Amino acid sequence: MDTNSRNWRWARMVQLLVASALLLLQNSVAISADTSSVHIVYMGDKIYQNLQLTKKYHNKMLSSLLGSKEAAKNSILYSYKHGFSGFAARLTKHQAEAIAKFPGVVSVIPNGIHKLHTTRSWDFIGIHHSTSKSALSNSSLGEGAIIGVIDTGIWPESASFNDEGMGQIPSRWKGVCQVGEHFNSTNCNKKIIGARWFLKGITDQTKKLLHGNNTNEYLSARDAIGHGTHTASTAAGNFVGNANYRGLASGLARGGAPLAHLAIYKACWNFPIGDCTDADILKAFDKAIHDGVDVLTVSLGFSIPLFSYVDQRDVIAIGSFHATAKGITVVCSAGNSGPLSQTITNTAPWIITVGATTIDRAFPAAITLGNNRTVWGQSIDTGKHNLESVGLTYSERIALDSSDNLAKDCRSGSLNATMAAGKVVLCFSVSDQQDIVSASLTVKEAGGVGLVYAQYHEDGLNQCGLFPCIKVDYETGTQILTYIRRSRFPTASLSFPTTVIGKWASPRVASFSSRGPSSMSPTVLKPDIAAPGVDILAAFPSKGTTKNSGFAFLSGTSMSCPHVAGIAALMKSKNPTWSPAAIRSALVTTAYQTGTDENVISEEGSTHKAADPFDIGGGQMDPNKAMDPGLIYDITTEDYVQFLCSMGHSSASISKVSKTTTSCKKEKHQALNLNLPSISVPNLKKTATVMRRVTNVGNVTAVYKALVKVPYGIKVRVEPQTLSFNSDTRVLTFNVSFLSTQKFHGDYKFGSLTWTDGKHFVRSPIVARAMQFES
């Protein structure tokens, strides 16, 4: 655009802003009386390449509304001007309604709050960085790649963030090392190459500053919670020998891409634990796009119900859309609301959504009863477990008030201190209002010396500090209770937990991992992939009086997400031209579905069953095979735009988000034809045909044949059944036709389509549901 036309455009926009403000002036008295709160004024893609011009435009718009430059300056929190255009400002309800009518404004939304989805794992999935046995040994271990982490910050002194062996900071890097409380420029190095922090949204939301309110928070990129440190080291921690948690799980710690650089974006705060606001998250995305990251790992999300992908209240979908359009791979956690179906979050098709699985490591602890019978539980507390022949009692026997049910699961204040003193107490979990940590505090306050906590299956071990606590299942808990009831003077000895590897069938889908199908877009199979997320050992702040060797165990899809982000960085380092969709495709189509016992991966829910695509997507991530997928399913930004059209959004609403001229095509089954590496047909009324397009990234000359595992009650036909590639033909399309033979309205059925040339097996999961009833 030439200077004259740009100046004319600027002048015209100013005129429109002034006119809009004058029309709304009649409401000024009512406006001034309202209470202000943070709102995000979203304006879609960037209007100007000149950043100062964009910021000036935002300030001018706000000045026109509020009446002065000074009022605008006091109101505005952030100007979003890198990946997209918009700003966050303090506005009253009437002001928000007024500015929504200004030209160029897509939407105005209140600032919301969101939660975090809160060593051996790399060996388990086949990454042996210290050996030559993996396909990654010839790669650069992520050298040159930059992983952005939107989370709670980082503990820079951790050994995982040393820069020994690191390459030079890429010349394309535009980020900064933002100083703050207990964080200065020397805390950055060739590993942590950038750090920023965003709290304007959270401090305004809570109406008070973090500093000086006994929150143990830092007004800087320093991590007070530990979540961000843990996820960052999982994705790209450097090599650390003899890493352990109080002697457990000792070994070589490293991230998925140990030589990749880290860029930290602290948008979540310890006020209360895990709070992240829309305004801060969106600013983190904006800066990450500007700074030049290759991959973003985002272990946070929304709860059900979900917002549509063009609704600006889903800032993760909006931020990740603009990031993906710039070639940045965005990896997000699936959520921790499992095992219930349709609870999965972060379901936009341009996001890689990750479920959580177990690994083959456990921490058994023996409970030896007074009758010399030994039963087993699990624990990661190595305090005073070596209790020899101490008294053992059941919590209901020592209830302070036998008329209520509070003592059964050891609620606070429910135990008789005289009767609990010096004993190990057995408690049974009877509600989701209590957990092992809270129960241990109750027992400790009552004078007990240990806890055995019986509960339904729930993956992940919690730390009870120096107080010995062992988790058992209901069966084992009942066996212990039977002994207590039969013995006049029951006793028990509690042993220290030990680290045992390779004795448990794994992986299994974690009980907490949120399940599909997507409640927003069931034609998009979610999760995409699964990765380790249970009892993951990684870096953790070593502050306070509790010594943890600088490492800790955490569980959640928050932990599985950076596993995938680290491998995505390796893939980007090896294949710099690959798009985010190509990286996702390689991960999904090379994943595996069988465990170490050679049986199908199972899922841990209310019942045990074989895992299906709503549990694990394509399967468990296989990093070695993902490096050489053979074929990929690629997707362009325009493909995503047409997908949004298929969801019923108008061209105008989509254009406001993408800031591109959108012309929605009218095509049959358009929602089914997004070129995903999976196929989901949620409403198969009789027949449906799905089109896919594959690109050969393997041997130039190759012939692939189709293998189909047919979903029950559904006929599937692939045309053509053979794909022949050569130097002139790298991209081919095919159709998959579905015919339901069901006579009744059914549940989802599962199958797969695999293209193979004898070396590569490019597998796409298939889910389909026959519909015989329509309301």
Summary of the structure (lengths in Angstrom):
residues: 775
radius of gyration: 27.7
end to end distance: 52.6
largest distance: 95.8
contacts: 2912
relative contact order: 0.11
helix: 26%
strand: 28%
